[in-house]
Amino acid sequence: MEFKEEMSRKVAYVDTVISEYMPQEESFQKTVIDAMKYTISAGGKRIRPVLMQAVYEYFGGTECICEPFIAAIEMIHTYSLIHDDLPALDNDDYRRGRKTAHVVYGEAMAILAGDALLNYAYETASKAFDLIPESLWIEEERVSDEDKFKMLKIELETRKNVEHAMNLLAKLPGIYGMIGGQVADVELTGTRLSDEQLTYIYENKTGALIEASMLIGAILAGATDADVKNIQDVAYDIGMAFQIQDDILDETATFEELGKPIHSDEKNDKVTYVTIHGIEESKEEVKRLSNEAITILDSMNGDSTFLKLLVQYLIHRTN
Ligand code: GRG
C-alpha cells in the first residue's frame, strides 16, 4: 500500500464530509459561521477524523453512519484550537498557516466561533440517528419472520452503537478528558511537573480526543469488547506519542513547517516531556510508544496495514 496516496484519499474524503456538514452562512449569525469555516477549512492534518474512519473501516464498517461523527470530531478539535490560541490561553497569532480566528474576527467572535463549533458538533453527530436503517417493513406480510428478526436486530444494535458513540463524544472532550487535561495544564503552568501530572495532562488534553476518534470508529463498526479494549490501548500510545512529538517539533521544526509559532512552550513557561527528558530521550519514548501500538495491532486479526503506516507517519511527521 502506498501510504501517501491512501492518506490523501482519506483526507479528501473526510474534508468532503466535514464541508457537507458545515452550516450555511446566513442571517444575523453569518459572521460566526464565517469564523467557524475560516478555521476548520484552513487545513490541518485531519488526524482524528482519519483515525476514526480508518478504525471504522478496519472493523468492516461500510455505511455512512460514521460520517456525522467524522465531521463532529474535527469540529470539536477545531474549537479547542481556536480557544487554545486566545489571549487568555496561549495567545498565538498563527495557526494552520493562517492568522488565528481572534486576530481576524476579534476575541469575542473567536470565543463564540469556538462555542458554536462545539455545539454544532453535537447537532451534527445526532444526525447519525436519522441514518439508522428503520424496520418500516415490519408490517409487511411478504417479508419472512426470520428476515424481520435480522433487520430488527441490525436496527437495535446500530441504535445502541450510535448512543454509545454519542456518550463518548460527550464525555472524552469534557472534564473527564480534554478539558480536564487543559485545566491541569493551565493551573500547573510554570510549576515543576511530576511524572503523574505530566501524564495526566497528556492523556487528557491530547489523548482523550484521539481515544474518542478511534473508539467511536470501532463502536460504530460493531467491534467486540475485546477489540475495543485493544483499540483503546493503541489510542493511548498514539495520543501520548503524538503529544511528545508535538513537544519535539515545538523545539526543532520551523514556523513554515508547523504553520504556527515555534518555541511556544518556552514562551508560555510550559514544562513538557522534552524540557524534563531532553530531545533524544523524548524521541526514544515516541518510538517506544509507537512500537507498542504496532505490536497491539499485530496481535489483532484484521488488516491493519494503513493504521500501522499512520503510526509510522506520526512518528516521522514534521508538522
Ligand atoms: C474552553 C477556554 C477554553 C479552552 C479550551 C480544551 C482546550 C481549550 C484546548 C485543548 C488543548 C489542546 C489544543 C491540545 C493540544 C493538542 C494538539 C497537539 C493539537 C494540535 O493538533 P494537530 O497537530 O493540529 O492535529 P492540526 O492543525 O493538524 O489539526
Residues whose N, C-alpha, C, O or C-beta is under 5 A from the ligand:
A	BS01	GRG	G44 K45 R46 I47 S80 L81 H83 D84 R96 M178 I179 Q182 K205 T206 D246 N319
